[in-house]
Amino acid sequence: MTDPGLRPTDGVARLECTRCGRSGVSNVLAAVSPCCGMPLFARYDLAAMRDRLAPASMAARRGDLWR
C-alpha cells in the first residue's frame, strides 16, 4: 500500500558532505556540512521506500519538480 502523503524528507537515510563524503544524521535541519561548509547530498534508503511509493501514486501527483 502506498502513502500519498509522503514528504520529501521521508526515506532520507543520511546527509553527506559533497566535499569529503562524511555522513551525518538526516533528522537535523542543515543546508551545509559542519565539517567543510559545503552543500549536503541527501542519500535515500530506496529499498525502504519501494513499498511505500508506487508508480501509480506518482501519476496522480502534480507534474512539477515537487511531485
N, C-alpha and C positions, 0 to 999 in steps of 0.2 A: 504494500500500500504506500502511496506517495503522499507527501505533505506539501500542499500548495503554499503554505506559509513559510517556506524556508527563507532564511535571511542570508545575505552574502557571507556572513561570518560562520554559518553552520558548516561543519566539516573541516574547518581550518585546524590542522594538526599542530602547526608551529609557524613562527615568523622567522625568516632567515635573512641575515645581513647580506646585501648584494656585493659587498667588497670581500669580506673574509669568510662568509659562509656560516658564521656562528649562529646557532639557533636559540630562540627564546620562547617564552610562553606566548600562547595566542590569546589568552583571556585578558591581556592588559592592552589598553589603547595606546598605540605608538605609531608614529609616522616614519621615524628614522631609528636606526640601530643605536643603542647606547655605546657600543664598542667603537664604531667607526663614524657615526653620524651620517650614514648612508641610508637610502631608501630600503625598506624591507620587502621581501617577497613573501607572500602568503603561500604556504605549502599545504595542500589539501590531502585528506585521507579519502581518496577516491573509492576505495573498496568499501568503506563505511557508508559512503553516500549512495552507492549503487542501488540499494534497496529503498532509499527514500526519494530518489529523483528519477522519474521515468521520462522517456522522450515525449510521451503524450502530454505530460504536465507542462513541458516546455512550450509546446504548441499552443497551449491555452493562455500563455503569458503575453504581455505586450511585446512588441517587436523592436525594442531598442537595446542599448547597451546594458541596461539594468534588468534584463529579462531574468 
